[in-house]
Amino acid sequence: MGVSLVFLLLFWTATLMAVEDKPPQLEPLPEPEVEDEELQPEVTIRKKGKSVIEEYRIDGRLYMIKIIPAIGPPYYLIDTDGDGNMDVRRSDLEEGIRVHQWKILEW
């Protein structure tokens, strides 16, 4: 009886302490930002025979071409440095490491 009374008192004091704590004042969430349509890539899809060529542009600058041949897996031609020349050829089947690249400064 004495042990159960001690547990009852401990439980009661713990609930009182929990009730006394007031949560901090919460601020409302900001409205979600609308995505800028200029940052979305423009995709031009052309058929050349049985192959399909997809050109990806941002701000009118071609940065990637996806070629889907009639036979075989699709592959990509990528302009890695922004000079207009497609420098890298990648395939969906490659499992190599692809280093992420961001444009930090442009003039």
C-alpha positions as CSV (number, residue, x, y, z in Angstrom):
1,M,0.0,0.0,0.0
2,G,2.8,2.4,0.9
3,V,4.7,1.8,-2.3
4,S,1.6,2.3,-4.5
5,L,1.0,5.6,-2.6
6,V,4.5,6.8,-3.3
7,F,4.1,6.0,-7.0
8,L,0.7,7.8,-7.1
9,L,2.3,10.9,-5.5
10,L,5.2,10.8,-8.0
11,F,2.8,10.5,-10.9
12,W,0.6,13.3,-9.6
13,T,3.6,15.7,-9.1
14,A,5.0,14.8,-12.5
15,T,1.7,15.7,-14.2
16,L,1.4,18.9,-12.3
17,M,4.9,19.9,-13.4
18,A,4.1,19.0,-17.0
19,V,0.9,21.1,-16.9
20,E,2.7,24.1,-15.5
21,D,5.2,24.3,-18.4
22,K,3.9,26.6,-21.0
23,P,5.0,26.1,-24.6
24,P,6.8,29.0,-26.3
25,Q,4.7,31.3,-28.4
26,L,4.7,29.8,-31.9
27,E,4.8,32.0,-35.0
28,P,2.6,31.1,-38.0
29,L,4.4,29.3,-40.9
30,P,5.4,31.5,-43.8
31,E,3.5,31.1,-47.0
32,P,5.2,28.8,-49.5
33,E,7.3,30.6,-52.1
34,V,6.1,30.4,-55.7
35,E,8.7,28.8,-57.9
36,D,10.2,31.2,-60.4
37,E,9.2,30.1,-63.9
38,E,12.4,31.4,-65.3
39,L,14.4,28.9,-63.3
40,Q,12.4,26.0,-64.7
41,P,14.1,24.3,-67.6
42,E,12.6,24.6,-71.0
43,V,12.4,21.3,-72.8
44,T,12.3,20.9,-76.5
45,I,11.4,17.5,-77.8
46,R,12.2,16.6,-81.4
47,K,11.8,13.3,-83.3
48,K,14.5,12.4,-85.7
49,G,13.6,9.2,-87.4
50,K,12.9,6.7,-84.7
51,S,15.1,8.5,-82.2
52,V,14.0,11.2,-79.8
53,I,16.1,14.3,-78.9
54,E,15.3,16.3,-75.8
55,E,17.0,19.7,-75.4
56,Y,17.1,21.3,-71.9
57,R,17.6,25.0,-71.6
58,I,17.6,27.6,-68.8
59,D,17.5,31.3,-69.7
60,G,17.8,30.3,-73.4
61,R,21.1,28.5,-72.8
62,L,21.4,24.9,-73.8
63,Y,22.9,22.9,-71.0
64,M,21.9,19.3,-71.6
65,I,20.7,17.1,-74.4
66,K,19.1,13.7,-73.8
67,I,19.2,11.3,-76.8
68,I,16.8,8.4,-76.8
69,P,17.9,6.1,-79.7
70,A,15.5,3.6,-81.3
71,I,17.8,0.8,-80.1
72,G,19.9,1.0,-77.0
73,P,19.7,3.0,-73.7
74,P,19.3,6.8,-73.6
75,Y,22.4,8.9,-73.0
76,Y,23.0,12.5,-72.2
77,L,25.4,15.2,-73.6
78,I,26.1,17.7,-70.8
79,D,27.7,21.2,-71.0
80,T,29.6,21.2,-67.7
81,D,31.3,24.6,-67.9
82,G,28.7,26.7,-69.8
83,D,30.8,27.4,-72.9
84,G,28.2,25.9,-75.3
85,N,30.2,22.7,-76.0
86,M,28.8,19.5,-74.8
87,D,31.7,18.1,-72.8
88,V,30.4,15.0,-71.1
89,R,28.5,12.0,-72.3
90,R,26.6,10.1,-69.7
91,S,24.4,7.0,-69.8
92,D,21.6,5.9,-67.6
93,L,23.5,2.6,-67.1
94,E,26.6,4.3,-65.6
95,E,27.1,3.8,-61.9
96,G,30.0,6.2,-61.5
97,I,30.2,9.1,-59.2
98,R,28.8,12.3,-60.6
99,V,30.1,15.4,-58.9
100,H,27.5,18.1,-58.2
101,Q,28.3,21.5,-59.7
102,W,26.8,24.9,-58.8
103,K,27.4,28.2,-60.5
104,I,28.6,30.5,-57.7
105,L,29.5,33.6,-59.7
106,E,28.9,34.7,-63.3
107,W,30.0,37.9,-65.0
